[in-house]
Amino acid sequence: MSRIDFENYTAQEIFALAERELEQANNPEDAARIFGEVERLYPYSELAKRALIMQAYSYHQAKDYENARSAARRFIDFYPADEDAAYAQYLLALSYYDQIDEVGRDQGLTMEALQALRVVIERYPDSEWARSAKLKFELAFDHLAGKEMEVGRYYLKRKNYTAAINRFRNVVERFQTTTHTPEALYRLVEAYLALGLDAEAQTAGAILGHNYRASEWYQDAYALLTGRGLRPEVAGDSWLRSVYRQMIRGEWL
């Protein structure tokens, strides 16, 4: 839309124009700019507060995530006790979360999303946004585990077994609630057998069998072990033995 001199407009008129751009014209970029005029010209009005949260929302709709974050942070800083503060924090988290694309991307955004989502969950547990934040937190957490698995498989394929084990161990110890744990345990069986570390391979297989007996990963691990004349059982005194004991006691790391 063409530039408008808003100096002679009331706060209500500017706000209404921004709403029309957002809802009727489907133009969130211009809507965000116009909502900003309310804050600029009427900074101490009640509508300025509402316009700021709507500006954050509009920028997010326009996929202008940096400006969405900026507006959301300003709202949280200016109005920390407001009923919309929870939504502002949720928008802040979404501005990171919605940039998480594929596993191969830089994981910095994922970490930022996790931190911002945790704030929603912990600071606003009774808000309507807390449940959605929990679901997205779990998905982002799973995403990080997926990155570890991708790197671990890369090392495993190139027979860099020690580096691969470090990645799979990280999944087992730090991301044990994600969907990647069964495969991580299976890959540990693979890598340890390749290094001739039978006791570690057996223990990884035992953990896999204890928690994921019905999974295809356990069936494959069992075949690998029995093919070497071994069975899934706790053996040796590696870090995996401690994991197994904690799982048996129900104190999963």
C-alpha positions as CSV (number, residue, x, y, z in Angstrom):
1,M,0.0,0.0,0.0
2,S,1.1,3.6,-0.5
3,R,2.7,5.5,2.3
4,I,0.3,7.3,4.6
5,D,0.9,10.3,6.9
6,F,-0.5,8.9,10.1
7,E,0.1,12.1,12.1
8,N,-3.6,13.1,11.8
9,Y,-5.0,9.7,12.5
10,T,-6.3,8.5,15.9
11,A,-4.8,5.4,17.5
12,Q,-8.1,3.6,16.9
13,E,-8.1,4.5,13.2
14,I,-4.5,3.4,12.7
15,F,-5.1,0.1,14.5
16,A,-8.3,-0.5,12.4
17,L,-6.3,0.1,9.2
18,A,-3.6,-2.3,10.3
19,E,-6.2,-5.0,11.1
20,R,-7.7,-4.5,7.6
21,E,-4.3,-5.0,6.0
22,L,-3.8,-8.2,8.1
23,E,-7.2,-9.8,7.8
24,Q,-8.8,-8.5,4.6
25,A,-5.8,-7.6,2.4
26,N,-3.7,-10.5,3.7
27,N,-0.8,-8.2,3.8
28,P,1.0,-8.9,7.1
29,E,4.1,-6.9,6.2
30,D,2.2,-3.7,5.8
31,A,0.1,-4.6,8.8
32,A,3.2,-4.9,11.0
33,R,4.4,-1.5,9.8
34,I,1.1,0.2,10.6
35,F,0.8,-1.4,14.0
36,G,4.2,0.1,14.7
37,E,2.7,3.5,14.0
38,V,0.3,3.1,16.9
39,E,3.3,2.5,19.2
40,R,5.2,5.4,17.7
41,L,2.5,8.0,17.8
42,Y,0.6,6.9,20.9
43,P,3.3,5.1,23.0
44,Y,1.4,5.3,26.4
45,S,-2.0,4.3,25.1
46,E,-3.7,1.0,25.8
47,L,-3.8,0.4,22.1
48,A,0.0,0.8,21.8
49,K,0.3,-2.3,24.0
50,R,-2.2,-4.3,21.8
51,A,-0.6,-3.0,18.7
52,L,2.9,-4.3,19.8
53,I,1.7,-7.9,20.2
54,M,-0.2,-7.6,16.9
55,Q,3.0,-6.3,15.3
56,A,4.9,-9.4,16.5
57,Y,2.1,-11.6,15.2
58,S,2.1,-9.9,11.8
59,Y,5.8,-10.1,11.4
60,H,5.6,-13.8,12.2
61,Q,2.9,-14.3,9.6
62,A,5.1,-12.5,7.1
63,K,8.0,-14.9,8.0
64,D,10.0,-11.9,9.1
65,Y,11.3,-13.8,12.1
66,E,13.9,-11.4,13.2
67,N,11.5,-8.5,13.5
68,A,8.9,-10.8,15.1
69,R,11.4,-11.6,17.8
70,S,12.2,-8.0,18.3
71,A,8.6,-7.0,18.8
72,A,7.9,-10.0,21.0
73,R,10.9,-9.2,23.2
74,R,9.8,-5.5,23.5
75,F,6.4,-6.6,24.7
76,I,7.8,-8.9,27.3
77,D,10.2,-6.2,28.5
78,F,7.5,-3.5,28.6
79,Y,4.6,-5.6,29.9
80,P,6.0,-8.6,31.8
81,A,2.8,-9.0,33.9
82,D,0.3,-8.5,31.1
83,E,-2.0,-11.4,30.2
84,D,-0.5,-11.4,26.7
85,A,3.0,-11.8,27.9
86,A,2.7,-15.6,27.6
87,Y,1.6,-15.3,24.0
88,A,4.5,-12.9,23.3
89,Q,6.9,-15.5,24.7
90,Y,5.2,-18.2,22.6
91,L,5.6,-16.0,19.5
92,L,9.3,-15.5,20.4
93,A,9.7,-19.3,20.6
94,L,7.9,-19.8,17.3
95,S,10.1,-17.4,15.6
96,Y,13.0,-19.8,16.2
97,Y,11.0,-23.0,15.9
98,D,9.5,-22.2,12.5
99,Q,13.0,-21.8,11.1
100,I,13.9,-25.4,12.0
101,D,13.8,-27.1,8.6
102,E,15.8,-30.2,8.0
103,V,18.2,-32.1,10.2
104,G,21.2,-30.9,8.3
105,R,20.7,-27.2,9.3
106,D,22.8,-25.4,11.9
107,Q,21.4,-26.5,15.3
108,G,21.7,-23.0,16.9
109,L,18.1,-22.2,16.0
110,T,17.0,-25.4,17.6
111,M,18.7,-24.6,20.8
112,E,17.2,-21.1,20.8
113,A,13.8,-22.6,20.2
114,L,14.2,-25.1,23.1
115,Q,15.2,-22.3,25.5
116,A,12.4,-20.0,24.5
117,L,9.8,-22.9,24.6
118,R,11.0,-23.9,28.1
119,V,10.3,-20.4,29.3
120,V,6.7,-20.7,28.1
121,I,6.4,-24.1,29.9
122,E,8.0,-23.0,33.1
123,R,6.9,-19.4,33.4
124,Y,3.3,-19.8,32.1
125,P,2.4,-23.4,32.9
126,D,-1.4,-22.6,33.1
127,S,-1.5,-20.5,29.9
128,E,-3.3,-21.8,26.8
129,W,0.1,-21.8,25.1
130,A,1.9,-24.2,27.5
131,R,0.5,-27.4,26.0
132,S,1.5,-26.4,22.4
133,A,4.9,-25.3,23.7
134,K,5.5,-28.8,25.3
135,L,4.6,-30.6,22.1
136,K,7.0,-28.3,20.1
137,F,9.7,-28.7,22.7
138,E,9.5,-32.5,22.3
139,L,9.8,-32.2,18.5
140,A,12.7,-29.8,18.7
141,F,14.4,-32.1,21.2
142,D,13.9,-35.0,18.8
143,H,15.4,-32.8,16.0
144,L,18.6,-32.4,18.0
145,A,18.8,-36.1,18.6
146,G,18.3,-36.6,14.8
147,K,21.3,-34.4,14.1
148,E,23.5,-36.5,16.5
149,M,22.3,-39.7,14.7
150,E,23.1,-38.2,11.3
151,V,26.6,-37.4,12.3
152,G,27.0,-40.7,14.1
153,R,25.9,-42.7,11.0
154,Y,28.3,-40.6,8.9
155,Y,31.3,-41.7,11.1
156,L,30.1,-45.3,11.3
157,K,29.9,-45.6,7.5
158,R,33.5,-44.4,7.3
159,K,34.6,-46.8,10.0
160,N,35.5,-44.1,12.4
161,Y,33.9,-46.1,15.2
162,T,35.1,-44.2,18.2
163,A,33.6,-40.9,16.9
164,A,30.4,-42.7,16.0
165,I,30.1,-44.2,19.5
166,N,30.5,-40.8,21.0
167,R,27.5,-39.5,19.0
168,F,25.3,-42.5,19.7
169,R,26.3,-42.4,23.4
170,N,25.2,-38.7,23.4
171,V,21.7,-39.8,22.2
172,V,21.4,-42.5,24.8
173,E,22.5,-40.3,27.7
174,R,21.0,-36.9,26.7
175,F,18.1,-37.7,24.3
176,Q,16.8,-40.9,25.7
177,T,13.2,-39.8,25.5
178,T,13.3,-39.3,21.8
179,T,12.4,-41.7,19.0
180,H,16.1,-42.1,18.1
181,T,17.2,-44.1,21.1
182,P,16.4,-47.6,19.8
183,E,18.5,-47.0,16.7
184,A,21.3,-45.4,18.7
185,L,21.5,-48.5,20.9
186,Y,21.6,-50.7,17.8
187,R,24.3,-48.6,16.2
188,L,26.3,-49.0,19.4
189,V,26.0,-52.7,19.0
190,E,27.3,-52.4,15.5
191,A,30.2,-50.1,16.4
192,Y,31.3,-52.0,19.5
193,L,31.3,-55.3,17.6
194,A,33.4,-53.7,14.8
195,L,36.0,-52.8,17.5
196,G,35.9,-56.2,19.1
197,L,34.4,-54.8,22.3
198,D,31.9,-57.7,22.8
199,A,30.9,-56.9,26.4
200,E,29.8,-53.3,25.4
201,A,27.9,-54.6,22.4
202,Q,26.1,-57.2,24.6
203,T,25.2,-54.6,27.1
204,A,23.8,-52.2,24.5
205,G,21.8,-55.1,23.1
206,A,20.5,-55.9,26.6
207,I,19.3,-52.3,27.1
208,L,17.7,-52.4,23.7
209,G,15.9,-55.6,24.5
210,H,14.8,-54.4,27.9
211,N,13.1,-51.2,26.6
212,Y,12.4,-51.9,22.9
213,R,12.1,-55.7,22.5
214,A,9.3,-55.3,19.9
215,S,11.3,-53.0,17.7
216,E,13.1,-53.9,14.5
217,W,16.3,-52.5,15.9
218,Y,16.3,-55.1,18.7
219,Q,15.7,-57.9,16.2
220,D,18.6,-56.7,14.1
221,A,20.8,-56.3,17.1
222,Y,19.9,-59.8,18.3
223,A,20.8,-61.2,14.9
224,L,24.2,-59.4,15.0
225,L,25.1,-60.7,18.4
226,T,24.0,-64.3,18.0
227,G,25.8,-64.3,14.7
228,R,28.9,-63.8,16.7
229,G,28.0,-66.4,19.2
230,L,26.9,-63.7,21.7
231,R,23.7,-62.9,23.5
232,P,22.2,-59.6,24.7
233,E,23.3,-59.4,28.4
234,V,24.9,-57.1,30.8
235,A,28.7,-57.7,30.6
236,G,31.8,-55.7,31.5
237,D,31.9,-52.5,33.4
238,S,31.4,-49.7,30.8
239,W,29.2,-46.7,30.9
240,L,26.4,-48.8,29.5
241,R,26.3,-51.0,32.6
242,S,25.4,-47.9,34.7
243,V,22.7,-47.0,32.1
244,Y,21.3,-50.5,32.4
245,R,21.1,-50.5,36.2
246,Q,19.4,-47.1,36.2
247,M,16.8,-48.3,33.7
248,I,16.1,-51.5,35.7
249,R,15.5,-49.3,38.8
250,G,13.3,-46.9,36.7
251,E,15.7,-44.1,37.0
252,W,16.4,-43.5,33.3
253,L,19.0,-40.8,33.0
